[in-house]
Amino acid sequence: MAVSLDEVDLRLLRELEQDADRPNVELARIVGLSPAATLNRVRRLKEEGVITAIRAAVDPGRAGLPLQVFVLASLGAHDAAANKRFEACVKKSPNIISADWVTGETDALLHLVAHDVEELQKVLMTLSGRGGASRLVTLLRLEALKSPSPTPVAR
């Protein structure tokens, strides 16, 4: 369920998505609140689940992981046990940096990073073996078409 957000909340969200590393004092100045009130607002947004994390954006290529692929995964079985097994396999793999259940011709969309093809192959073998994926379509990522952008929270 959506949380009720006022203009200050929306401004805080926009500012944090642009630069979550800025000091609270600077953020308070930008949104026109005291540092304590700003800290309380951000804490509330975290507690309500509007802000799910504040983290650094790492460039995998510059961090030594030049191989990036998207994988369309289809499961061999479609029941709760199969979903749990696949989910556990995905969550256990540090090479899978994001994953979503999807609808359509595939069950999940994964974003993987690897040092080389050999490492990628090991992840794919694990997904098809222990993970229970019956079909994996691997798409090599060439370059960003659009970088992650702020969530359009204001209407």
C-alpha positions as CSV (number, residue, x, y, z in Angstrom):
1,M,0.0,0.0,0.0
2,A,1.3,3.5,-0.9
3,V,2.4,5.7,1.9
4,S,1.1,9.3,2.2
5,L,3.9,11.6,1.1
6,D,3.9,15.4,1.4
7,E,6.0,17.9,-0.7
8,V,8.9,17.7,1.8
9,D,9.0,13.9,1.6
10,L,8.9,14.0,-2.2
11,R,11.8,16.6,-2.2
12,L,13.8,14.4,0.2
13,L,13.3,11.4,-2.0
14,R,14.4,13.2,-5.2
15,E,17.4,14.7,-3.5
16,L,18.5,11.3,-1.9
17,E,18.1,9.5,-5.2
18,Q,20.3,12.1,-6.9
19,D,23.0,11.9,-4.2
20,A,22.4,9.8,-1.1
21,D,26.0,10.5,0.1
22,R,25.3,14.2,0.9
23,P,25.5,15.2,4.6
24,N,22.3,15.6,6.5
25,V,23.0,19.3,7.2
26,E,23.2,20.0,3.4
27,L,20.0,17.9,2.8
28,A,18.2,19.9,5.5
29,R,19.2,23.2,4.0
30,I,18.0,22.1,0.6
31,V,14.5,21.0,1.8
32,G,14.1,23.8,4.3
33,L,14.0,21.8,7.6
34,S,16.3,21.6,10.6
35,P,18.8,18.8,10.5
36,A,17.0,17.0,13.3
37,A,13.6,17.2,11.5
38,T,15.3,16.0,8.2
39,L,16.9,13.1,10.0
40,N,13.5,12.1,11.5
41,R,11.8,12.4,8.1
42,V,14.4,10.2,6.4
43,R,14.2,7.7,9.3
44,R,10.4,7.6,9.0
45,L,10.7,7.0,5.2
46,K,13.0,4.1,5.9
47,E,10.8,2.6,8.6
48,E,7.7,2.8,6.3
49,G,9.6,1.1,3.5
50,V,9.6,4.0,1.1
51,I,13.4,4.1,1.2
52,T,14.6,0.5,1.0
53,A,18.3,1.1,1.0
54,I,21.0,3.7,0.7
55,R,24.0,2.4,-1.1
56,A,26.8,3.1,-3.5
57,A,26.4,2.5,-7.2
58,V,29.4,0.4,-8.3
59,D,30.5,0.2,-12.0
60,P,31.0,-3.6,-12.4
61,G,33.5,-3.2,-15.3
62,R,35.7,-0.8,-13.4
63,A,35.5,-3.1,-10.4
64,G,37.0,-6.0,-12.3
65,L,33.8,-7.6,-13.6
66,P,33.8,-6.8,-17.3
67,L,31.2,-9.5,-18.3
68,Q,27.6,-8.5,-17.7
69,V,24.7,-10.5,-19.0
70,F,20.9,-10.6,-18.6
71,V,19.5,-14.1,-18.2
72,L,15.9,-15.1,-19.0
73,A,15.2,-18.1,-16.8
74,S,12.3,-20.6,-17.2
75,L,11.7,-23.1,-14.5
76,G,11.2,-26.8,-15.2
77,A,8.4,-27.0,-12.6
78,H,5.9,-24.3,-11.5
79,D,5.1,-25.0,-7.9
80,A,6.1,-23.5,-4.5
81,A,8.9,-25.9,-4.0
82,A,10.5,-25.2,-7.4
83,N,10.2,-21.4,-6.9
84,K,11.8,-21.7,-3.4
85,R,14.7,-23.8,-4.8
86,F,15.3,-21.4,-7.6
87,E,15.0,-18.3,-5.3
88,A,17.5,-19.8,-2.8
89,C,20.0,-20.5,-5.7
90,V,19.7,-17.0,-7.0
91,K,20.0,-15.4,-3.5
92,K,23.1,-17.5,-2.8
93,S,25.0,-16.3,-5.9
94,P,27.0,-13.2,-5.5
95,N,27.3,-12.9,-9.3
96,I,23.6,-12.3,-9.6
97,I,23.3,-8.6,-8.8
98,S,19.6,-8.3,-9.4
99,A,16.7,-10.6,-10.1
100,D,13.0,-10.3,-10.7
101,W,10.1,-12.7,-11.1
102,V,8.4,-11.7,-14.4
103,T,5.4,-12.8,-16.5
104,G,5.3,-13.9,-20.1
105,E,7.4,-16.6,-21.8
106,T,10.0,-16.6,-19.0
107,D,9.8,-16.8,-15.2
108,A,12.7,-14.6,-14.0
109,L,15.0,-12.0,-15.3
110,L,18.5,-12.0,-13.8
111,H,21.4,-9.5,-14.1
112,L,24.7,-11.3,-13.7
113,V,28.3,-10.1,-13.6
114,A,31.4,-12.2,-14.0
115,H,35.1,-11.9,-14.3
116,D,35.2,-14.2,-17.4
117,V,33.2,-16.7,-19.4
118,E,34.3,-19.6,-17.2
119,E,32.8,-17.9,-14.1
120,L,29.6,-17.2,-16.0
121,Q,29.3,-20.8,-17.1
122,K,29.6,-22.0,-13.5
123,V,26.7,-19.7,-12.4
124,L,24.5,-20.9,-15.4
125,M,25.2,-24.5,-14.5
126,T,24.2,-23.9,-10.9
127,L,21.0,-22.3,-12.0
128,S,20.1,-25.1,-14.4
129,G,21.2,-27.8,-11.9
130,R,20.4,-27.0,-8.3
131,G,18.2,-24.1,-9.3
132,G,15.9,-26.1,-11.4
133,A,15.9,-23.8,-14.5
134,S,14.9,-25.8,-17.6
135,R,15.8,-23.0,-20.0
136,L,18.3,-20.1,-19.8
137,V,18.6,-17.4,-22.5
138,T,21.7,-15.3,-22.0
139,L,21.9,-11.8,-23.4
140,L,25.2,-10.1,-23.4
141,R,25.0,-6.5,-22.1
142,L,26.9,-4.2,-24.5
143,E,26.4,-0.8,-22.9
144,A,23.9,1.2,-20.9
145,L,21.0,2.6,-23.0
146,K,19.7,4.5,-20.0
147,S,21.3,4.7,-16.6
148,P,19.2,4.1,-13.5
149,S,17.2,7.2,-12.9
150,P,15.3,8.7,-10.0
151,T,11.8,7.3,-9.4
152,P,9.1,9.7,-10.6
153,V,7.4,10.0,-7.2
154,A,5.8,13.4,-7.9
155,R,2.8,13.7,-10.3
